[in-house]
Structure formats: C-alpha cells, structure tokens
C-alpha cells in the first residue's frame, strides 16, 4: 500500500495542558445548544458506576461510565492518568479529524482517582462487527486504518528533545511494564530503552555478555507516537446495518506514548491469537511489518513471569 507524503506536525511537551484539573469550556459539551451543561462530579460518576456494574466497590482501577443523555463517557480509576486526556487533546488539536478520537471535555483528580470526561462515540467495536463484515468491507476498514496511522505518524518530537516515554515525558504506561521492578523511563534514546527492555524491567545495566537476542532489537529506528493497544475492541466503527462501514474513532489511549517505530506492530500482533487472520492478513495492511517481532515477543515474555 503506497504511502502519501504528509507534512510533519510538532508535538512538544510544552503545549500540553498540564493542570491537574482542566475543563475545556470551548469544547462541544459546553457550547452545544440546550445549556447550561455541567459535568458530573466525581461522586456522581462513582454512583453511576455502581449502578452500571450493579455493585458497589471501594475503589476501581479503570472503568468507563456512560452518560448517554449527556453524550458523555467518564473514564476513571486509580490507574488512569491525565496523560490520556492530554493525548486526546493533542491529537484532536494538532491532527483534527485525520486521526479520529473522542473529544475530551476535561479531567480532574479526586483522591487517588483521575477522571477523564470525553465524548461518547455512537458505534460498535470492530471486534463486535468483524465476523459479519464481507471481505471487501474488511479491506476497506484496513485501508481507512492505514490512512489514520499514516496521519498519526506525522507527529514528531522536538528535534533536540528525543525520548522514549509517555506523551508528557514521564514513564511509559504500557501495561507490559506494570509489574516491572524499575520505573520504565523516560529514556533518552532507543538504545537505553532496549537495554532496559531486554532485562525484563529489572533495570540492570547491560552485562559484558548481553542476551544474544538483544542485537535483534533495532536501535536505529524512528521514535513514533504509538497507540500501543490497537486491538479490535479499541476501534469504533459504524453500527451494524449502516453502510458503508467507517472507522469512527480509536479509543483507549491509556498506554500510548513515544516508542520505537516497530512497537505498534508488535503490540497489535501480540494482542490477538497469532494465527488469527486479523494478525496475519489485516494488521500488515495498516501497520508496517517488522522482522524484530520474534525478538520482541521473546523479551516481553519476561514481564509475565
């Protein structure tokens, strides 16, 4: 599939809204008709979560609470960070509709929980619709995803401030590193990230006899902004019965960040059964296939032991 050259877009940490509590009064939630509109309080969101799940719990790591009448989803929990809100804001602010994401209305912290208020996307997940799509529709979805990912790759770091880390130059939030012994970054280079990654997150400096597979992790690839969880459940498409099928949004950017260019392909391939046609036939249609997948898969296994 031929790539169309597109102008790069600079994503600097300095442009990101950094407030612990940020409400975007110019977002469509507040400017649409029928106002005034008020975002639900953390207490109201927690109460709605109890009703949605039909159970009351003292804390939650991550949950998306739906408010259909407000066209609103609130994602909250003690594993949520405002980095996901910053990501949604930056993509929409810099790339507009070229990379479709929910509009973010704001975020805040209450106790140990972060709350991100965002647009509800009315559609089905690609996972829900996949088996019912024709071969032509599946190809069309892959072509749309290819264009979306080409546009996401337009994002670039400041030339003198390269790093591996989350959007605001803090540690990576990829769940792969959730149990790592040492903090996953930020790293000043791809090679320093690989030195960390290939140790299973133990953070030890490379020994005189590094793992033979270490050389299979390429240090000379670009650093790209990465969703890091392109599973079909995180791709929203038009509901069943609506034609043509269109990609409406990519959701769940919690794990996103600046990572080596191969990472998106490896994570997308890893998140589904290896022999699934989604992995073997579809993912390579919208993501560049990398030969380092075997080495990546070998090293990532250490994080699950």
C-alpha positions, 0 to 999 in steps of 0.5 A, a space after each residue: 500500500 503506497 504511502 502519501 507524503 504528509 507534512 510533519 506536525 510538532 508535538 512538544 511537551 510544552 503545549 500540553 495542558 498540564 493542570 491537574 484539573 482542566 475543563 475545556 469550556 470551548 469544547 462541544 459539551 459546553 457550547 452545544 445548544 440546550 445549556 447550561 451543561 455541567 459535568 458530573 462530579 466525581 461522586 456522581 460518576 462513582 454512583 453511576 458506576 455502581 449502578 452500571 456494574 450493579 455493585 458497589 466497590 471501594 475503589 476501581 482501577 479503570 472503568 468507563 461510565 456512560 452518560 448517554 443523555 449527556 453524550 458523555 463517557 467518564 473514564 476513571 480509576 486509580 490507574 488512569 492518568 491525565 496523560 490520556 486526556 492530554 493525548 486526546 487533546 493533542 491529537 484532536 488539536 494538532 491532527 483534527 479529524 485525520 486521526 479520529 478520537 473522542 473529544 475530551 471535555 476535561 479531567 480532574 483528580 479526586 483522591 487517588 482517582 483521575 477522571 477523564 470526561 470525553 465524548 461518547 462515540 455512537 458505534 460498535 467495536 470492530 471486534 463486535 462487527 468483524 465476523 459479519 463484515 464481507 471481505 471487501 468491507 474488511 479491506 476497506 476498514 484496513 485501508 481507512 486504518 492505514 490512512 489514520 496511522 499514516 496521519 498519526 505518524 506525522 507527529 514528531 518530537 522536538 528535534 533536540 528533545 528525543 525520548 522514549 516515554 509517555 506523551 508528557 515525558 514521564 514513564 511509559 504506561 504500557 501495561 507490559 511494564 506494570 509489574 516491572 521492578 524499575 520505573 520504565 523511563 523516560 529514556 533518552 534514546 532507543 538504545 537505553 530503552 532496549 537495554 532496559 527492555 531486554 532485562 525484563 524491567 529489572 533495570 540492570 545495566 547491560 552485562 559484558 555478555 548481553 542476551 544474544 537476542 538483544 542485537 535483534 532489537 533495532 536501535 536505529 529506528 524512528 521514535 513514533 507516537 504509538 497507540 500501543 493497544 490497537 486491538 479490535 475492541 479499541 476501534 469504533 466503527 459504524 453500527 451494524 446495518 449502516 453502510 458503508 462501514 467507517 472507522 469512527 474513532 480509536 479509543 483507549 489511549 491509556 498506554 500510548 506514548 513515544 516508542 520505537 517505530 516497530 512497537 505498534 506492530 508488535 503490540 497489535 500482533 501480540 494482542 490477538 491469537 497469532 494465527 488469527 487472520 486479523 494478525 496475519 492478513 489485516 494488521 500488515 495492511 495498516 501497520 508496517 511489518 517488522 522482522 524484530 517481532 520474534 525478538 520482541 515477543 521473546 523479551 516481553 515474555 519476561 514481564 509475565 513471569 
